[in-house]
Every structure is written in C-alpha cells, then in structure tokens.
C-alpha cells in the first residue's frame, strides 16, 4: 500500500508537473511563433526597402556611375588628347596645379568662388562656401576658385573631412590648401596651386556656388567631369563626356599596346607607324 501510494503520489505529482510543462510548451510555442512572424515581417520589410532603394537608383544615375568608373580607368593624358582632337581646345590645367599626394579620381564638378574682401568682419561672409559643401553628394568634386588666392588656403582639414564624409571624389583648388598632413592622413585627394598656412577668414567672402568658373585657366561648369591623375587635371564638358570617353579609351588602348611592340621592335618609329599614336 505504501508503495502504491507512493506510486500514485508520484503519478499525481508527475501529472501536475506535466500540466506545468504543457503550459510552458504552449507559452514558448506561442512566443516562437510570434518571433517567427516578426522575423518574417522584418525580412519582407527589408526586401521592400532594398527594392525601393534599387528603384530609386534611376537608369540615368546608373549610366552616370558607369561612365565615371570608365573615366577612372582611362589615363588623363588620353582624355586631354581626346578633348583637343574633338574640340580643338585646351581643357587641362597648368603645371601649377599639384596633388598633395599621388592619386587618381573622376567626378562631377561642384563649383565655388571666393571674392577678395580684405578686413571684413562679417561672420557669414563664408557661410555659403560651407553650405555648398554640405549640398554635395557622392562623386562630387569640389572646384574652388580663390580670387588672387595662391597664398591663401581655400580649404583645409575641416572642409576636407566634411567632403570625405559626404563621399566627394576629391577637390581642385585654384588657390592654396592647408592642413595637408591631416588630409593625407584621411586620404582625401586635393589638387591646389600651393600649400600655405593662411586662412580665408576676414580676407574673402563667398562669391557664388554652382556657377560657371575659370579654374587655373580652364572653364568649368557645374556637373562637368573632373578627371585627375599623376599627369594633372582635365575638365570634360558634360555634353561631350561620352564622346570624349570613347575616343580616350581608344587612345589608351593603342598606347598601352605600343609598349610591348616598341620593346620587341626596338623602334618607336615603327611602332608609331603601326598604331598611328604618339
């Protein structure tokens, strides 16, 4: 009897625990179900977001991105030659325009002009310059013209940091640049006509943004292609971009093919005759 009671008691206790267990399982099954539904909804929402982001990248934007990628692969010297052949114009900047480190980039011009205004105490004199930076997007190239500004730093580390954070391809300054050590540290490429420690504050004011400018002798319109490498900087008018790119690619191919032929024939004369490129 004692054994049977113990057995029955054990059974009763087991049934009571089983009831608790079933309740536990039901509760956690419901939790797991709700969690699965949540994960599914999140996945569907993420898919919708990805589709929306993909849809927001228009075919035109995709073509522009592909075009810039091609300009980054072709040599700037070939771009310069193609422009001269097609337009009869010099669209390269002079030997005065130097990079702060070896680089290669291409992007769309975002123009800014600074006008000389010595001794001005206007705290908003350069605010337009800063706003212009914040309005730029990925693949922008900051093209700044500082009036008589070879010994004035048109930009420095703070502006370079903002441009880098916004995905700018680089900057071209017809004027000076400072904080060069920091710009090199963050890897933001800048071409300028000089390296100087001076400031534009109290000496200049904002003269306009997204306007036609002449940078180191070359006309630049907002949206033009700015392409740069170790040979210098070239501006490609937006309307001519595809035509210039196609010819520059042909010139590049010929030139790169010629190196091996010159080595083989030991003659540049014969190679030029064969390819018609110099």
N, C-alpha and C positions, 0 to 999 in steps of 0.2 A: 504493500500500500504506500509505504513511504516512497518507494521507488517510483510508483505510478504517479503519485502526487508531484514528486519532483519532476517526473517526466512531463506531466500535464502543466505544471507550473512553468517548466522550461518552454513547453509548446506555447503557452499563453504569452509568456514574455516574448518568445520569438515572433508571434503574430503581431504583438504590439510594436515591436521593432520593425517588422515588415511593413506595417502601416506607415510608420515614420519614413521608412526607406522609399516606399511608393510615393509618398508626398514629396520627398526630396527629389526623386527622379522626375516627377511631374513638373516640379518647380524649375529644376535645371533644364529640363527638356524645353519648357516654355522660354526660358532665358536664352538657350542656344538657338531656338527658332527665331526669336526676336533679333538676336545678334546676327544671324544669317541674313535675315531680311534687311537689317541695317547695312550690312556689308554689300549686299546686292544693290540696294538703293544708291549707296555711295559709289559703287562701281559704275552703275548706269549714269549717275550724275557726272562722274569723272569722264565717262565716254562722251557725254553730251558736251562737256566743257572742251574736251580735246577737239571734237568735231567743230564746235563754234570757233575755237582758235584757228583751226585749219581753214575754215571757211572765211575767217577774217583776213587771211593772207591771200590777197587777190592775185589773179594770174599776172597782172601788171607788176605787182610787187615781187612776185617770184621771178619774173623775167629780169627785173632790175637787179635782184640779188645775184642771179646767174651772170649777168653782164659784169657786175663788179668783181665777181670771182674770177672771170676771164681777164679783166684788166689787171688783177693782182698777179696773174701768172705771166703776162706779157711784159717785156722789158720796156722801160720808159723811153729809152732811145728809139726803139721801134715805133712807139706811139708818136714821138716827136717827128720822126721821118714821115710817118703816115699822114700826119696833120699837114706838114709842109707840102707833101705831094698832092694832097686833096684840096687844100685851101690856099696854098702859096703864102701862108702866114707863119710867123714865129710865135709859137704858143708855149715855149719853155721859159722858165725863169733863169736869171743870170747866175754866174758863178758866186755871187754874193749870198745866195740862199743856201744855207748849210743845215744838215741834220745834227741834232745833239747826240745821236748815236746811229749806227748803221740800221737801216730799216727799209721796209717796202710796204706801201699801202695804197688803197684807192677808195674813194668815197665821194659823196655829194657835197658840193661847196655850200657852206653856211657863212655868209659874208657879214663882216662888221667893220665899221670905220670909226676911227677916233680922230677928233679935230683938236688942234692945239688951242689951249685956253689957259695960259700961264697965270698962276696965282689964284685960280678960282677956289672958293671955299664952299662951293655947293655940294652938300653931302650926296645929292642924287645925280651928280654930273656923270657918273659911270654906271648908274644902275641899269641902263638899257643894255650895256655890254654884258652884265651878269644875267639879265633876263634872256638875252639871246642864247646864252649857253644852255640855260635850263629848258629852252624850247627845242633844242636839238635832239635828234634821235640816233639810233644805231646807224652806223655807216656815214654819219655826218663828218665833214672835215671843216674845222674852224679856220676860216680865211680872214685874217685881220690886217687892215692897213692902218698903220700909225703915222699920221702926218709928220714928216721930218723926224721920224722916231727911231733912227738907227741906234741912238744911245739911250733909248727909253724902253724898258721892258713892257711889252704889250701884254704879256701873260707870265704866270709863274706857277708854283706848285699847287696853290689852291684852285685856280682855274683848271689846271691840268687834271687834278683829282676829280673835279666835277665832270669834265668831259669824259674821262675814263669810265666813271661810274655810269654815265649815260650811253656808253658804247660807241663813242666817237672813234673814227678810224685814225685820226691824227689832227695836227694843226699846222698851218702855214702862216707865219707872221712876217709881214713887211715892216720890220722893226726888231726890237730886241726881245730876249727871253731871259728869265732868271730862275732861281731855284732848280738849276739844271741837275744837281746831284739827286734831288728828290724825284724829278721827272724821270731820270734814268732808273732810279730805284723801282718806281711803279711801272716802268716800261711804257710810258706814254710818248709816242713819237712826235717831235716838233721840229719843223724847219724854221729858221729865222735868219735875219741878216747879221745878227750879232748876239753875243752873250754879255749882258750888263746887269749890274745890281740895282739899277734905278727903279723908280715907281712912276706910274702914270697919274697917280692921285695928286690932285691940285695942279696938274700940268695939262691935262686933257679932259675932254668931255665926249660923251657918246655922240657920234655923228650920224648914225643910222645903221640899221640891220636888214639883212635880206634885200640889199640894193646892189646894183652894178658897181664894182670897184675895179681899180687897176692895181694889181699886186705885183711889185717888182717888175713893172713894165708890161704885164700881161693882163688883158681884160678878163674879169671873172664875173659871171652872173650866178645868182643863187641856183643851185641844182646842177651846175656844170660838174663834170667829172674831174676830180683832182687825183692825179696818179703820181706817185713818188717812189724813187728807189735811190741807190747809191749814186746814180748819174744826175739826179736833180728832180725838179718838179715840173710837170706839164699839165696844162689845163685843156680839157676836151669839151668844146661846146656840146651841150646836151643833145641838140638836134642832129649832130654829126657823130654821136657816140658809137652807134652800131657800125657805121661805115668805116670809121677810123679803126675800131677794134678789129674788124675783119681784115683790113689791109695790114695792120700791125702784126697780127698773127701770121700772115703770110711772110712778112719780112723777117719775123723772128725765126720761123721755120727754115727759111733759106740760110740765114746767118748761122744758126746752130748746126745746120747740115754742112756748112762750109769748113768748119774747124777740122773735121776728120779728113776732108778732101785736101785741104792745104797741107796737112801733115803727110798725107800719102803722096801727093804730087810734089811736095816741097816747093810749091809755087802759088803765090797769091794771085798772080796774073791769070793763070789758067783757071783757078777757082772762080774768080770774078767773071771770066768769060762764060764759064759753065752755068753759074747761077744768076748773073746779072745783078749782083748785090754787093754794095760796099758800105 
